[in-house]
Every structure is written in C-alpha cells, then in structure tokens.
Amino acid sequence: MSGWFTTFMNCRLCRGGEIIEGDQLVVSDDTGNILHPTGYIGGDAVDLDDGIIAPGFLELQTNGMKGFHFTHFDDEQSYAVKVNEVARYLPSTGVTGFYPTIPTVSSEEFKKILPSLAPRAIEDGASVLGAHAEGPYLFPSKKGAHNDSLFHQPATSPNEIYGNVANSNDTLKIVTLAPDLDGTTALVKDLTNKGIRVSLGHSSATYDQGVTAVEAGASCLTHTMNAMAPMHHRDPGLAGLVTAAPSTLPHSPYYSIITDGNHLHPSVASMLFRANPRKCILVTDSIELAGLPDGTYPGHSQVPHNQIKKGTKVTIEGTETLIGSCATLEECVKNLMKWTGCNVAEAVQCVTENVADLMGDSTRGKLESGRRADLVVLDDEGNVLQTWIAGKKAWEKK
C-alpha cells in the first residue's frame, strides 16, 4: 500500500450480529489498526464488489493441524517453527488469531510447552493469543480422549502443574476444568484472580455444581454437551447454564460448541445457538490430523492409541470415541448457517465478537476504530474470499 491509509469500499460490514449495508472501512497503513471511517481524503482504495467484511476469526480451542500437535515439543526453536507453519496456514480458513490448546499431559510437559505459547504476532500468519490448558483437572468418567492417568485433583496447585505461567494471564489465558472435583471452588478463584479464564468441561457435574463454579468466577463451558453429563429435563447438568435464570445467575456463561457435524446433531447445535447467540462460541477442537488425508495414524502423549481419520471425524481405533475434529472454523461457520438459518453476520459473531468479549480482548474481534485490522472478506454463504492481517492481505482464494 502506498498511502498512509487504505479505504475498503463497496462493501458490507459484520457488526453486532448484523450486516451493515453501504459502509466502508478505513485502515491505517502505519499501525495496521482500524481508523474512524470519516474525514479521510486520498489514500489507497480497495473495491470489494459488495463483499462482506468481518473481523478475522478467533479460534479458542485447537490442538493442532497439518501434522503438528501442540503437545509435540522437542526444543523451543523447532517448536516455534512448527507453530509458525500452523499460523501461516490458518488465514486460508479465515482465522487471524488462535489459542493453542494443550490437552492433558504430564506436569513436566506442561512446564516445557506453555512458555513457548506466549502471545505473539507472526508475519503473514494468525497471531498466537496465548495458551488454553484443557486439563489436567478433569473428571475421569468424562475423560473423552484424554489420558486419565495424568489427571490431578484441585489440591495440586496450578504452579505445580503449569509452572510459572500460572502466576498471571500473560501466557496462560484459559483453563478447562471439571467443577465436580473436590476443591474446585478454591481453584477457580485462584485462577480467575490472576486473570485466567476458567471454562467448565470434561465433567459429570450437576447444574448446581456448575452454578457454584460460575459464582466463583468460571465464565465458559467447553465443547458443550460433549464430555458432559447429558441434559435431562429435570437435571440439566452444565448445559443448563446456557440459559440460566437471572434469579440463579446474573450472567450466564459463554459456551463453545463444535459444529463439525460429528460432535453435535445439527438440531442440538441449532438449539444451543438459538438459546443465547451472544454467548455462543464456535470451536473446531481440531487435532494434528486436520488437513491430512484420511487413514490410520499413530497416537501420541495425549492419545496412546491409533487414530482413525475419516473426513472431519477422528476416533480412537476400535471405538467410536471422538478424539477431536478435522473441520476448519470456516466450515463450522457455514454449518451453523445451514443448520440454523442464521445469516453470515450472526454466525461470524460466534467466532469473533463473542470470543473477544469472553477473553477481554480489546484489540481484536470487532470492526471498531483502534482495533487491529485483522479482517476476512466473505460472501453471503460464509465462504472466505480474502484474509487481511494488520491491514495487509495475507491470503486470497484462487
């Protein structure tokens, strides 16, 4: 870009779950941030031919892709190279920021891996936004594909598990834990007092146990309905928190769902989204097999079994236990649109604004002046046509 600012013209904007017609977006070439849309003359112009501009997608839960799992750590240098490769692939799926997720591993591995996931920008790639630790404070009966021999009780301090990164939210941004373990309330308070978000998952907890955890500071549910007690009309479990009555909780938690077509029936995904659209978050829960051909693959430190990949579905060999997903966040957005009949702006809100609001991110996730110009250009069906990183085009569909 040659001018000191760039104007995106002839476009529609996604704001607040609505499509704003006939608007424009102005971006600073110097800072890579969004500017106030009026008062600028000259500069460069990009005609989007009535395309839709949305904030870049934010991925709250991904375990890896393209053959690399975020638990695969040899040394800091080679690990950074692999993370960079993932980051440069993600813009092709609309993702401009992601929280690498470390499922249950040993405390020694947590301590080695987590310091390498401090937030950082990556040239021409999605930004690392910090780590999501999924475990090891999980309930054995809802272990899913986790190795329950590595689980811990809340009496084991976060410092003992995660190391020094547990002292603040500089690197460790969110922890998934089970609220039905003894001593969870103190653990939730400990983490949230340091600014670390707490999400509830891999749990058989009752509704009341969930309420207690939310009152202590938990603010999200992890892949709702998966690795949870099933919802019953007289015993709703954690899923009942999605629409908790104001008399019970002043604020219902955010909740993530995996809309890959395998983890939730489309009608259940539709029900969950429609229950509270401004708190709904789409995640892929992708694993390292995402982007690879179908077949049988070996396990690793988290999954000590062979893995069977077929399309977007991955299971432990010889079982129907789901390990994770191989869908992209773009596919999840399009599935939500198809299943619920929502428009692209409503679906996009679940991978942008809602994530930013949960995580307290004031720099990304919304088309507001002062925020980073991480953008995607979409059509009305939710297909990603272009991805821009800090106001510079990083990817375009051929």
N, C-alpha and C positions, 0 to 999 in steps of 0.2 A: 504494500500500500504506500502511495506517495504522499497523500495528505496527512495532516495530523489527526484527522478523524475520518471515519467511514460511516456512511448512512445506508442502512438496509431499507430499500424502498419497495413499493408494490407488494406488500406482504401483510399477513395477519399474525397476530401475537397471541400466545397462550398465557393468560394471566388469571389466577384465581379459579381455575377450572372452566374458564370461558374463553372463547375465541373473539379477540378484538379485531374488528374489521377496519380496513383502510388506515392502518397506522404505520409507523416507521420506527426504526431502532437506530440510535447513533452510538458509535463505539469509538473510544479513544485509541489511536494507534500507538500512543506513547505508553499508556498504562495498561491497555488491554481490558479496561473496565467500561461498563455501560455509562453513557452520559445522559444528562437531561435532554429530552428529544427536541427541544425548540431552541431557536436563536443561533443556529449554525448555517453559514453560507460557504459554499465551496466544498473542499474535501473530496474524497472518493465516494462513489455510489455503487451499490450492488443491487441490481434489479432481480427480485426473486420470483417474478412472474406469478404473483398471487400465492406463493408458497407460505407455509406456516412456520413461524419461528417459535421455538420453545427453549427453555433453559436446557443445558446439557443434562443427560440422565445421571442420577447418582445411585450407585449400586451399594446397598447396605450390607449384603451378605453374598460373598463369592469366595469359594475355597480354592479357585484356580481355573485354568483353561489352557488350551493349546499345548497339552502335555506337561504343564507345570502346576504342581500343587503347592500352596503356600507353606506347607509343612516341610517341603523338601529343601533342607538347609545344609549346605556344605561349608561355606565361608561367606563373609559379608560381601565380598566383591562379586562372586559368581551369582549370589542370591540377588543382588541389585540388578545385575544384567538380565536375569530372568523376569524380575518384576517389571523392568523397563519394557521388555518384549510384550508382556501382557498389556501394559499401559498403552503401548502404541497400536495394539490390535483393537482395544476397546472402542475407540472413536468410530470404527466401522459398524458398531452396534448402537451408536448414539450415546455411549457412556463417556462422560468427561471427568468423573471423579468416582473413586471406589474405596471401600473399606475392606482390605484383605482380611479374610476370616480364617482364624486358626482354631480348628475344632480340637477336641480333647487330645492332647499329647502329654508327655511327662513334663514335670515342672522344669527339668533341665532343658528340654526342647523349647518350652515357652520362653525361658530366660534367654536362650540363644537367638530365637527368631524375632521376638517382639521389638527389640531395639532397632531392627532394620526396617520397621514399618512406620517410622515417624513420618508425619505429613511432609510431602514434597511435591513440587511441580516437576513434570517430565516433558521435555521438549517434544512437541508433536504427539503427545500422549495424554491419557487421562491422569489426573493428579491422584497420588496416594493421599487419602484423607485421614489415615490413622487405622489402627487395628481393631478388629472385632474378635474378641475371645469367646468362642462358643464352648463353654466348659471350663474347668472340669467339675463344676458344682451342679451336676445333673442327676436326675433320678434314675436308678438302674432299670426299672421296669419300662422306661420310655427312652432307652439309650439310642434307639434308631441304629445308625451305622457306627456309633461311637464305641470306643474300646472302654467298657465299664471297669476294667481292672485299673484304669488310670483315674477314676473318679475320686473326688475328695468331698469331705463334709465342710460346711461353712466354718467350722472351728479352725481349719487350716487357713491362715491369713493370706490375703491376696499377694503380699510381698513374698511369702514363701513359695507361692505358685508362679507368679509372673515376674518377680524381681522388682527392680527399682521403678519400672514403668507404671507400677500400681500406685505410686505416690501422687500422681496427678493425671490429668487427662491430656497431657501433651502428646502422647503416643497411643495409649490405650484409651479408646474412645467409647467402647460399649462392651458389656459383658452379658452373655446369655446364661441364666442360671435357673434352677428349679426352686420355686418358693415353698415346696413341701418338705424340704430338708430342715432338720432341727438347726436353729440358729440363723436362719436366713435373714430375719429382720435386721439383725446387727450387721450382717454382711452387706445388705442393700444400703443401709445408712452409711456404712464406711465408704463404699464405692461412690455413691452419689454425692457425699460431702466433698469428694475430691473432683467433682465434675464429670465423673464417668457415668454414662448412661447405663441403666440396667434394664434388660429385656427378659421376659419370663418364657421359658420353653423347656422342652425335653422333660416333661413333668406330668405327674398324675394329680396335681393339686386341685382342690375344690375351689369353687367360686370364692368362698370366704377366705381361704388362704391367699388367693390372688388379690383380693381386696386389701388384706393386711400388707402384702408386698407393695402394692401401689401406694398405699398410705405412707409406707416407709420411704418411697421415692422411686420405685420402678415406674418406667414410663412407656414400655412397649411390650408386645408379645412377639415371639419369634416363630416364623412359619406356622401361623395359626391353624389349628386343627391337625397338624402333623406332629407326631411325637407328643401328643397331649391326650388327656382323658377325653373321650368323645362327649359331645354336647348332648345332654338329656333334658327333657322339658321340665323336670323338677330338680335337676342337678346339672347346671350349665357348664361347670368347670371354668377353666381360664377363658375359654371362648366367650363366655357370658359377659366378660368385662368390656367387650367391644361396644355394647350399648348399655353400660352400667347406668342405673338410675341416678339422677343428680342427688337424690336423698342418700344414696350409698357412697358415691364418689363425686366430688365436684368436677373432676375432669377424667374422662375415660382415657385409657392409654392408646397410643398408636399401636398398630398391629400390622405385621408383614404377612403376605400370602405369596405362595409360589404358583403362578398361573401358567405352568408349562403344559397342562393337560394331563399330567400324571399324578401330581400330589393332591389335587383337589378336583372333584367333579365340577364341571362348568357351572352347574346350578348353585353349588355351595360357594364357589368363588364369587358368583354374582350376588348371592345373599350377603356375604361378608362385605363386599364393596359397597353395596347399596345401604347397608346398616349405618355406615359412618364414613362417607367418602373422604372427608377432610382429615381422617386419621389413618386411612388405608395406605399401605406401602407395598409396592411390588418388589420382590427379590427373585433372583434366579437360583440361589444356593448352588451355583454351578461348581463343578469339580474339574479336575485336570483333564478329563476326557472330553469336555466341551470343545467343539471344533475339530475333533478327531474322527476317523472312520469308525463305523460300528465294529464290534468284535469283543473278544475276551482280553481283559487287561489285568496285570498283577495288582495286588493291594499295596499298602504302604503302612506307615507307622500308625495312622488313624484307623484304617480298614485292613485288618490282617486276613483278608480273603480275596479271591479273584473277583473282578468286577465285570459285569456283562452290560455292554452298551448297545442299545437299540434305539436309534433316533434320539429323542431328547430324554429317554429313560435309562437309568443306570441302577442295577440291582446287585446285591451280593449273590454270587454264583450258587445256584441250587435253591434260592429263596425268592420271595417277592419283596424283600426288604429294600426299600428305596435308599440309595446312598446320597444322591443329590441329583441335580438337574444338568442337562446339557443345552438348555434353551438359552437364548440371548435375552437381554432386557427388552430389546425391540420386539421380539416375538411375544414376550409377556404382555407388553402394552397392547399389541394387536389382538391377542387372545382376549384380553379384558374388554376391548371394544366389541369384539364379535359376540362374546357371551352375554354382555350386559346391555348392549345397545348404546353405551355412552359415547360421547364424541371424543375426538383426539385430545382436546384440552383437559377433559375430565380424567382421562387415563394418564396423561402426562403428569398431572398433578401428583399422582401416586409414586412417581419416580423422580420428582424434583422438589416442589414446594413442601410437600409433606415430610420428605426426608430432611430437608434443611431445617424445618421447624422442630422436628424431633431432636436433631443433633445440635440445635442452637447455632447453626452456621449462617452468619450474616453476610457472607462473601459470595455465595453461590446459590443456585437453585431457584432464583426468581429473576424476572426481567425488570429489574429496578436499577435506577442510577446509583452508581457507586459499587455495584456488584461486578464480579468478574464476568467478562463476556465469553463464557463457555456456552455455546449455543448449538442447537440442532435445527435443521430445516427439514420439515416433514410434509407429506401430502395428507389428504383427508383420511386415508386408510391407515395412517401411522407409520408408513414406510420412511426410513431415514434416508434423506437425499444428500445432505451435507452435514458435516460436523466442524465447528469452529472452536479453537482453543485460545482463550485470551485474545479474541478478536482476529485470529489468523486461521485460515482454512486448513484443517488437518486431514480431512478425508472428504471425498465426493464419490457418490455412486456412479459407476461407469455406465 
